[in-house]
Amino acid sequence: MKFITIYGYTVGVFAFIISNMKKLGAFIVPTGIGASIGGFAGDASVYASKIAEYATLIVNPNVVNAGCFSGITPNMLYVEGYAIDEFFKGNLTLAPKKNNRIGVIFDKGIPKNVLNVHINTINAVKTVYGVDITEYAITDEEAGIYFENKGNYSTGGIDNPETLIRCAKQLITNGAEAIAVVCRFEEDNSTDYAEGVGVDPIGGVEAIISHYITRELRVPCAHSPAFDDITISTDIVDPRCSAEYITPTFLPCILLGLQNAPAINTKDGFRIKDLDFLLMPHNSLGSIPVFEAQKHNIPVYSVLENNTLLNVTNDRINGKCGIVYTYEEFLEGLQ
């Protein structure tokens, strides 16, 4: 190992050679922390899809979700954040699965005209991609979603989470194996995100919603917001978030992700001991996946080109992360 100084920190740069035998890896970009790659709309997809040609790749939805598009590929495991944390802790396994039966939850607060757009979206995804969407159900009460921007991360909450759980249980009873959630969100009037600055204002609370349902019901889950204004913007925005400005609904990407999301259990499938590597933005290393991977002697690679608004680097956690400058550099070592 050699040592270099980057951003004022002395770090160890690990040489790595990963055999071309099929590996299991994790490509994670935490949600709502302003990642320069993966902090917008599917803008990490091109890197993840290249790496997934050489390894089965666990990705969180933030990596591949892109409004009416999706960067998901057949060799990716689409896993939301709570399940990822529990996987790294060794508390659950991820069993690859195809053609999940998906149930869709709609927040009662969504206006009728907006709901109709989303129902048309469901039917379009079923028709074009053959996704098995068993049914949709409307919550018996409004969920009451609110979101907040804390400067270097986004967050928020749910006033009435129980209504989501009741609806999800109904869908699961009727045969759903994965849950898509669409909640009504207030409009965000900030222009920073559209200009490629700061954090995704709704990403944090979206993660809270999916974490909650996955934790309570142990099924794959992802969230898509519904806004009252369904007109399409004609402004030119930052290319990294442009996928979200050309469609009134972001539902397609989560349906395509959930279609082949792995089953969550404690018996069959991949376990933490099967993991060969973890890729993280270079200054967002203070997370359960990083700490648990290091406990299990799983190589963690810190990607310098992916910058966030956090400042949790390898030096700050006294870690032993490998350093790569770019995702392409990591890919070269993987091939």
N, C-alpha and C positions, 0 to 999 in steps of 0.2 A: 504494500500500500504506500502511495506517496501522498504528501500533504501540499495543499495549495491554499492561497488566501482568496476568498470570494466574498464580496460585500462586507469586508472587514472581519470575516470569520475564517479561522483556520480549519479546514475540513480534510478528511481523508477521502481520497478518490480510489474506489475499488475497481480493479480490473475485473471484468466478468466475461465468462464464456459459458453460454447456456447451450447445451446440446440441442441438436435439431429434432430430438424426440419430442413428441407432443407434450406440452407442459400445461399446467394450470396456473394462471396468473390473475391478478386483480388490478384493475385500472380505475382508480377512484379520484374524483374531483369533488370535494365537499361542496354542498349547496349553499348559496347565499353569502359567500365570502369574497366575491369579486375576483374570481380566478380569471387571469388573462386568457387562458385556454380552458374552455369548459364552463365558464361562468355566464354564458349567454344562451344561445339556442342551438344545441347540437354541434358547437364549434370544436369540440374535442373528437367528434366522430371519425374524422379522416385519420387521426392518429390511432385511435382504438381499433378501427377496422383493419388497418395494416398489421398491427400487432396480433390481432385475432386470426390472421392467416397462419400464424406459427404457434399459437397457444389458445386453448380454451380460456376465455377471458371473462372474469366477473366484472361487471360494470354497474355503477349506480345509475339510476335514470337520468341524473344530471348530465352524464357524459353523452348520451345519445338522443335525448328528447329534443325535438325541433319543430314543435307546432304541428303542421300538417305533414311534415317529413319525419323520418326516423333514421338514425344511423345504426340501428341494430342489425347484426348479421347472425347467421345460423350458429356461429361458433362463440357467441356471447351468452352469458348468463345474466339476465336483467334482474337485479336484486336491490330493493330499497334499503335505506340506511340502517334501520333497526335490525333487519335480518343480517346485514353485513356485519354489524357489531357482534351479534350473537354467534355468527359463524366464526369470527375471529376469536371469540372467547371459548370456542369449543362446545357451545351449548346447543347447536343445531347443525344439520347437514343440508346440503343443497343437491337435490336429485334432478338431473336434467329431465326435461319434459317437453313434449310437443303438443300443440293444439289444445291449450287450456280452454275450458269453458269459462267465459268471462261474464260476470254480472256487473252492471253499471249503476251506480248510485247518483241520483240527481238531487241536489239541495232544493227543498221546497221554495226557497227564496228566489230561484231563477225565474225571470219573467217568461211568459208563454212563448213569445216570439223567439227568444234566445233558446229556450228548450227545444223548439221545433228545429232550429238549426243543428243542434246537437243530435237530435233523433235522426235527421237526414244524414249526419256524419256517421252515426252508427251503421245505418243501412248502406252507405257508400263503402265503408271499410269491410263490411260483410260481403258485399257484392264483388269488390275488386280483389280483396286479399283472402277471402274465405275464412276470416276470423270467426270463431264460434262464440258469438255473443248470445248468451242464453236468454237474457231479458234485462230490462232496466226497471228500476223502482225509484219512486220519489219519497224522500224522507217525510215522516209525519209532522215534523216541525222544522223551522229554519235552523240551519247549523250555526249561523252567526260568526262568520270568519272575519278576523281583523289582522292587519299586518303592520309591522313597524320596521323602520330602518334605523339601526343602531350605529351607523357610521361605517364600521368595518365588517358588519354582518347584518343580515335581515332576519327577522323573527316575527312572531305574532301569536295568535291563539284561536281557540274554538269556544264560543260561549256554550254550545250545546252538543258536545261530542256524543252523548248517548243516542241521539237520533241517528247518527251515522252507523253506530254499532247495531242498533235494532234493524236498520235497513240491510246492512251487510249480512246479518244472521239470516234474514229472510231469503236473500239471494243464495247463500250457501246451502240452506235447507232445500232450495229448489234446484241445486246441482252446480252452482258456480264454484270453480276452483281457483279463481283469481278475481280481485275486485278493483274496478276502476271507479274513481270518485270524482265528481264534478260539483264543485261548490261555487256559490255566488261570491264574487269579490267586488269590492268597491274599486272605482277607477283610480289608477295611480297617475297623478298629473306631473310627476317629475320627468324631466327630459334627459337626465344623466344616463340612464340605462340605454336609451335609444342612441346616445352619442358615444356609447362604449366606455362609459365612466362609472365607477362605483359598483354596487351590488345589484343583483336581480332583486327587486323590492318584494316579490312574493315567494321567492324560492324557499326561504326559511320556514314559513308557515305551511307551505306545501309539504315539506319534509315532516313537519309535526303531524299532519293529518295521516300520511301514509304510515309513519312510525306507529301511531296509535292503533290503527286497524290491524296492522301486522302483529303487533305485540299482543293484542287482545284475542285475535282469531287465528293466528298462525297461517295466514294465506298471503300469497303475493299481492301487493297493492301498489297503486300509483295514483297520483292526483293530477287533474287538469282544471284550471280556473275557468269560470264563465263570467264575462263582463256584460253589463247591460248594453253598452255601446258596441254593436257588432259591425259597424262600418269599418272598412279597410283604409288604413292610412295611406296617403299619397306622398308623404314625406320620405326623403331618402335618409335611411338610418345606417348605423354602423353595420357592416356586412355580417358581423358575428351574431347579431340579434335579428337580422332581417327576416328569418323564417317565421318569427312571431308577428310580423307586421303585414303579412300578406294573406291572412286568414282570420276569420272571426272565431275559430275554435281551435284549441290545441289538443283535442281529444285523440286524433289519429295516432300520434306518436306513442301514447301510453297503451293504446289497444294493441299496437304492433309489438311493443315491448312485452306486455303481459301474455301475449299469445303463446310464447315459448319460455316464459319465466319458470325457473326451477321450483319444484315442490319443496316446501319447508318442513323438515321433520327431524327426528333424532336417531334414525336408524340407517336409512339408505342414502347413497349419494356421496358427494365430495365432503371431506372433512378438512379441518384446518391443517392437519398433517400432510394433506395432499398438495398444498399450495407451494408453488415454486418461487414466486416473486410478487411484490407489491410495488406499484408505481404511484407516487404522490407528488403534488406540487411542492416546490422546495421549501416554502415557508408556512406550510399548514400541517406540520408533523405531530402536533399535539392531540392525537386522536387514538381511539381504542384500536383500530386496525394496525397502526404503527407500533404501539406498545405491545400488543399481543403477538404480532408477527416477530418482533425482536425476542420475546420470551421463547418463541418456538424456533428460533434460529432461522427464520425465513428471511431471505434478502429483501431489504426495503430500498428502493431507488428514489432519490430525491431529484426531481426534474427542474433544473435551474430556469429554463425558459418559461415555465409556468409560474407566474407571480400572483400572489393574492394580497388582500389587505391585512392579513395576519402577519405575525412576525415570530412564528414558532419554527425555528430552523434546527438543523441537526445539532449544532453547538448548544442550543438552549435546552435541549432534552437530554444532553449527554449521550446522544445516540451513536449508532454505528451504521448509519445509512450510507449506501453507495451513492455517488454523485454522478449524474449524467447531465450534460448540457441541454440536450434536446431529446424529444421522443424518437426522432430519427436515429440518433446515436444509440439509444437503447435497442431499437429495432435491428440495427446493424449487428449488435452483439447477440441478438436472438436468432438471426438467420443461420 
